Amino acid sequence: MPDPTAPAAAFATAEAANGRPVAQILLDSALPQLDHLFDYAIPPELADDIRVGQRVRVPFRSKERKSFGYVIGFAERSDFGGELSPIADIVTLVPLLSAPVWRLARAIADRAGGSAGDILRLAIPARQVRVEKQHLAAASARRDSAGTPSEQAESEADLGTAEQGIAEQLVAGARLALTASHGPDRLHTGEWVGGWAAQLARIALAVHAEGRSAILIAPDYRDLDQLRDALVAFGHEDIVRVDSRQSNAERYAGFLRARDPEPRVILGNRSAVYAPAHALGAIIVWDDGDPVLAEPLSPYVHARDAALVRAEQEAAGLFFAAHARSAEVQRLVDLGYVRAQRNPPKRARIVHADASLAPDAFAGRVPEFAARTIREGLRTGPVLVQVATPGYAPVAVCEDCGDLARCGVCNGPIGFRVIGRASCRWCGEYATDWHCRTCDGRRLVERGMGSGRTVEQFERQFEGARVLLSDGEHPRERVDARPAIVVATRGAEPLAAGGYRAVVLLDAERLLSIETLRAGEDCLRWWENAAALTAPDGICLMASGGGPVVRAFVTGRVEEWLHGELRDRHALRYPPAVRVASVSGGPDEVERALQQLESLPGVDHLGPTPLPAGGAAKTPPGLVRAIVRFDYGHGAEVASRLRGALVADAAGSASRGRGRAPGRARPEALKLRFDDRGVFDG
């Protein structure tokens, strides 16, 4: 049989049902019933140019109506009994879809009960004709000048024997997990980066020195900037960056460079896991517990899960690094699938204030012990204060009865983003005509302290000190070494030159009371990431709070706490001990889907229960949701059966939806989401 990756002209003499070679096309469609390959005839005028991976236009449903798609392969004949429609034209001669990326897209779409086309829309950016022409011209010039010195000399930086040893293991296919040390590093360029960024950059460059590509994945653009600074400082400027903040032209240019047949260092956020890396040697994931690495678009695949599948398919190394390990990675370590580095990480000096007293018992925002720590730190440099929430006051209550104030539009909580202006924290609606549903009161009062109110109080409490704010609306990436109090919400802490003289962690009780299964796990990650910004001779103070999570953080026994957490989740059948799938839609649609799972052992479900109408997602009334729990070994079968129910529901929606406005989905249509980290949240 001819090689399916060869040009279609090689099939010119092959016998086919219509006398021509057959191209197998995946349509670029969001409809689940179209998530399979369609056979198309190849016109003679395209036979010399068409290749696997190219984007093409094909007729669909009629000759006049054209759809886009990708050439997945070629066949000698088609099982279709009728006459095949011919491919209309080739969009670009460049094969945009590589074989490894196609295998990855198909595998993880099947794992998540989704469509491969949805994955490919994340993997392949929109085509930019001018950028493509420039790239092809540059590639042609490089071929013409073959034999001349490389554009970039090999890095002469000392990558370190430890990092080189890790890189050798990764190139051999090892799966490793590292708990990174606290503290910043100063590069020879004068820039400060987290020590973790310098270490991961060295590992990636050591992999590249072995003649293999390395993909570096980090959740936040500030993390990416630190990794970029470290890579450049170590002598490697030829970096391919995949970043949602880039323009379409920049993303497409980076994509084309990533698919060049030479090893690359690819740096990016969650979509970088799909980059068409040549000779992939390692995938390095930083802080996989950050929810930003969970894809918000269907089929909602987490970058960690995609990395696990891709590393297995391409026999590449896999490296998870974080200041606080996620429960998912800890489970893989406990199973022996991932090997943890046993060298103990360097930690900041962490102390705990009197846990029997709450901050609200003091005149200021912080206990006096913490206030002394802040004043002492300000003598020599900046001090970081981490708070729970942004805005002025996160919660508003009725002045008369004290009940929590709720939005009249979406039922979300009302808070004060700025002083005197109450608004919904979900939909943003201002509470101008608010009234209490309990006592019909009309006056709102503030409860709690957000970042803005904390800054206001610190300006009074620490008179003369420079007070800076860093949160979602006022982001700061870096601060200098001058004395200042930096008030930051969790995850928005800027990097300080030389590290903070003191890091003070507030609102532990509030963070631990968040109604989510992962409250403890998330708190450990937030606190460890903040403590990692401490100067080598600085101090990290837990200003309040108590209990097992706080003790695990203060004593450095985070892994021991994770072991206990996983034991509890096994007993309760909570993720990641088991996988889960959220099945939502109309009552009949959900019930039909659940019936497909009745005969499977080791599979159970909770619900269906009504979904609350309204809310941030504007949920229509009358919908229900069930949570399906299943062992990992049954994942493929559960996904296949639920996907079948979804396709059947979508295929039958045409007749049920007659008379509905075009393009409007049925509110009761079945929806699936696998491995949703918020499925057990309150």
C-alpha positions, 0 to 999 in steps of 0.5 A: 500500500502506498505511503499515506504521507506521500503526495497524492500524485503517488496514488495516480495509478491506484484503483479507487471507486471513482478512479482517483485517489481519495483524501480523508478530510477532517472538517473544521466544524463544532458540530459533534456529529461531524467529528469524523473523517470524510472522503473526498476525491482529489482533482488532477490539478491538485494531485501534485500539490496536496499533502497530509496536514494541509488546510483545504476547502471542500464542498459540504451539503452542496457544491456551492457551500464550502467548508474548511478542513485538514487533510488527515491521510489518503486512501486507495478507495472509499467505502462510500458507495456514491460519487465523491465530491472533489476538493475545491482548493488548497488554502495553503501549500504549507502542511499546518497539521503535523502527524504528532499533533493530529494524534494528540488532538484525536487522543485527548478529544476522545479522552474528554468526550470532545471533538478533535476540531476543537483541539486543532483550533487551539493548536493552529492559529489563524493563517496570516498570508504575509507572515507565511510568505516571509517565513517561506522566503527566510527558510529558502534563504537558509537552505541556499546558505546551507553550510554557513555558521548558524544564526545563533551560537551555542550557549556558553552559559554554565548550565550546571551538572544537576540540570544536565543530568535531569535533561539527560533523563528527560531525553531518555523519556523520564517523568519527573516532579520537582518541588522548587526552592524558594528565593530569587536569582540574579542573572548576569544581565542584572535582571532578577527572576525566581530561582525556579525560572533559572533552573527550568531555563537551564534544563530546557537549554540542556535538552536543546543541547541534546538536539531535541526540542523542549516545550516550557509551559507556565500559567501566567505572562509574568512567569513567561517573562521570567523564563524568557529573561533567563533563557536570554541571559543564558545565551539563547535568544532564538525562542519560540513564544506561544502567548495569548497576549501576542497579536495574530501575526506574532502567534502565526510566525511563532507557530511556523518557526515551531514547525521548522525541522530543527530543535526549538525551545518553545515557551508559552501558556496552556496552548503551547502543549500543542506546538508542532515541536520537531524531535520533542525531547521534553515537556516542562510544566511549571505550577500545574495546580494553577487553574489558568492551565485548565482550558476554558473552551470545549473540550476543557482539557487541562495542559497537564493532561495533554502533556501526559498524553503527548509525552507518552505518544512521542516518548518524550520526557515530562517534568512537573515543577512547582513550589507546592505540588498539585494533588494530581501530580502527587497521585502520579508520584504515589503510583510510581508513574512520576518520580519525585526528586528527593533533594529537599528544596530550600525554603524561606524562614517561615514563622507563625503568629499567634493563631488564637487571635484574628486580625479583626481583633486589632485596631489596624489591619494586622496584629501588632506582631505582624506590624513589627515585622513589616516595620523591621523589613521596611528598614532595608527593603520592600515588604509583601503583604498578601491579601485574599481579595481585590477591591475595597470590601469584598462583601456587603451585608444588610445594615438592618439584619446582617444578611449577605447582600445578593444581586437582583439580576443574577443572585451573585454576591454584592461587594464594594470595588471602590469606596461607596460604590456597591456592585455585583461581583458576578455580573458587575451590576451596580446595586443602586435600587437594592433591597434586602430579601429578608427584612426589606432593608435598603442600606448596605454596609461593608464587611471584610477588607479587600486590597484597596481598603488594606492600602488605605489602612496601611497608609494610616497605620504606617505613616510615611511608608510607600504603599503599592497595590498589585491586583487584577486591576492594578498589575505590577510585574516587578518592584525595585529594592527600595523600602515599600509595602506591596499589598497584593492579592493572591497570584498577583505578587510582583517580583522584588529585586533581591527578594522581599525583606518580609512576606506577611500572609493575611486572611488565612481563615478567609481563604481556607473557608472558600467553598471548594474541594481544593481550598487547602491545596490552593492555599498551600500553592498561594502561600508557597508561591508568596514565600518563594519571593522572600529574600534569602535572609528575609522572613515569611510570616503567617499572620493568622489562622491555624489547623492542618493546612497552616501547620503543613505550610509552616513546618514544610510538611506539605507532601505529608498533608497531600498524602492524607488529602489523597487518602480522604479523597479515595475514601470519598471518591473525589478527584483526583482519586477518581475521574469525574464528568459533568453532564448537564442539560434538560432532564430528559437529555441528561437521563438518556445520557446516564442510561448509557452508563448503567451497565458499567462497573465502577461507575456511579453518579450524583444527581441529577440536581437542578442547576440554579437559574441565573448566576454568572453564566446566565443559566436558563431555568429548568436545567439539571446536572449530574456528576459521573464518577469513574475509575481511570481504567473506565475512562475511555468507555465512559467518554465513548458512551457519553460522547455517543449520547451527545452526538445522538442529542445533537443529531436529533436537535434539527427536528426538535429545533424547527422554528428556532432562530438560526444559530441559536442552540437549544438551552436543554442541549446536552453538555459534557465536561470531563475533569472539571476542577470546580465540579464539587465547589460550593 
